[in-house]
């Protein structure tokens, strides 16, 4: 859900839905002082459901409740242990202890991906998800140290490509672009300055929504067009995907 908060008031945006007794109850609350943003309600059953939404301020004042009926999409987190990197000719080499599989180790502070000194933009790395799936979202976690949040080598502008029969020569034959994406710093502060909202968003992971009309795919290319320093490296710690593998 997208929202605008022109005065940057301290508010809570509350999503409600019927509980087991049929009574409306909160299922997600987003606390924010941001001027604008987007938040999501996850892990819902893929069945027609009545939802409501209202805004509450810090003094307990409550807006009218807007209601609608929607059917959430089905998704599950894909098994990271089935994923593996593919070292293809057009993908840059790695350095600084970077690993193609470091982003699938389950740790947001452990192994990482880090391209080498010869890498130039745009650049990509390629991997096999180990399963063909209708993707709904992808998330990555930035480097938490060394000024890495929204800075240095963190990807800023990217493309996500998918394929079921990629050409191993490293070309884009057989690939379909799934989405274009630019990372936006929640606070809008200059590089090197972080608000609490920035840090919270970074720790939660940068989420990229995959369009509903995107095809089912097995292979993914994460293509970086620009990083936060307009430099030549790409570096981050972890990557995860959600979708329907059935």
Order of alpha helices (4+ residues) and beta strands (2+ residues): beta-beta-beta-beta-beta-beta-beta-beta-beta-beta-beta-beta-alpha-beta-beta-beta-beta
